[in-house]
């Protein structure tokens, strides 16, 4: 373990910035979703990419304690964006 207050190692920096880039990309996708909505072809391509080529039909079940299900994948994705839980899976 590194001593508190010391800089990250080269490997730790690589992991740190890898996560940061992914998070920034996820946030950008959320902003696009909020601007253009789920019917936009770019958003649909992102949803297809995230789901191996097919947008799952609703309802989307979730293991979240306060939600039984989401009506569709777009609603689920909007929830992830609002809650800033970009990598939450069903």
C-alpha positions as CSV (number, residue, x, y, z in Angstrom):
1,X,0.0,0.0,0.0
2,X,1.2,3.5,-0.8
3,X,1.7,6.0,1.9
4,X,-1.2,8.5,2.0
5,X,-0.4,11.7,0.2
6,X,2.1,10.2,-2.2
7,X,1.5,10.3,-6.0
8,X,0.0,7.3,-7.8
9,X,2.3,4.8,-9.4
10,X,2.4,4.7,-13.2
11,X,0.1,1.7,-13.2
12,X,-2.3,3.4,-10.8
13,X,-2.4,6.5,-12.9
14,X,-3.2,4.4,-16.0
15,X,-6.2,2.8,-14.1
16,X,-7.3,6.2,-12.7
17,X,-7.4,7.9,-16.1
18,X,-8.9,4.9,-17.8
19,X,-11.8,5.1,-15.4
20,X,-12.0,8.9,-15.7
21,X,-12.2,8.7,-19.6
22,X,-14.9,6.1,-19.4
23,X,-16.9,8.1,-16.9
24,X,-16.6,11.3,-19.1
25,X,-17.7,9.3,-22.1
26,X,-20.7,8.0,-20.2
27,X,-21.6,11.4,-19.0
28,X,-21.4,12.7,-22.5
29,X,-23.7,9.9,-23.7
30,X,-26.2,10.9,-21.0
31,X,-26.1,14.6,-22.1
32,X,-26.8,13.5,-25.7
33,X,-29.7,11.3,-24.5
34,X,-31.2,14.2,-22.5
35,X,-30.8,16.6,-25.5
36,X,-32.1,14.3,-28.3
37,X,-34.2,11.7,-26.6
38,X,-34.4,8.0,-27.2
39,X,-35.8,8.1,-30.7
40,X,-32.6,9.7,-32.0
41,X,-30.6,7.4,-34.3
42,X,-27.3,8.1,-32.5
43,X,-28.9,7.3,-29.1
44,X,-30.4,4.1,-30.5
45,X,-27.0,3.1,-31.9
46,X,-25.4,3.6,-28.5
47,X,-28.2,1.5,-26.9
48,X,-27.7,-1.2,-29.4
49,X,-23.9,-1.1,-28.9
50,X,-24.4,-1.4,-25.2
51,X,-26.7,-4.4,-25.6
52,X,-24.7,-6.4,-28.3
53,X,-26.8,-5.1,-31.2
54,X,-30.3,-5.2,-29.9
55,X,-32.2,-2.8,-27.7
56,X,-34.0,-5.0,-25.1
57,X,-37.8,-4.7,-25.1
58,X,-39.5,-3.6,-22.0
59,X,-40.1,-3.9,-19.2
60,X,-36.5,-3.9,-18.0
61,X,-36.1,-5.5,-14.6
62,X,-33.7,-4.1,-12.1
63,X,-32.2,-5.2,-8.8
64,X,-32.6,-1.7,-7.4
65,X,-34.4,-1.7,-4.0
66,X,-36.8,1.2,-4.9
67,X,-37.7,0.1,-8.4
68,X,-39.5,-3.0,-9.6
69,X,-38.9,-2.4,-13.3
70,X,-38.5,0.2,-16.0
71,X,-40.9,0.4,-18.9
72,X,-38.1,0.3,-21.5
73,X,-34.3,0.4,-21.9
74,X,-34.4,4.2,-22.5
75,X,-36.2,4.8,-19.2
76,X,-33.6,2.6,-17.5
77,X,-30.8,4.5,-19.2
78,X,-32.3,7.9,-18.2
79,X,-32.5,6.7,-14.6
80,X,-28.8,5.7,-14.7
81,X,-27.9,9.2,-16.1
82,X,-30.0,11.0,-13.5
83,X,-28.5,9.0,-10.6
84,X,-25.0,9.2,-12.1
85,X,-24.8,5.4,-11.9
86,X,-23.4,5.1,-15.4
87,X,-22.3,1.5,-15.1
88,X,-25.4,0.1,-13.3
89,X,-26.5,-3.2,-15.0
90,X,-29.9,-4.9,-15.0
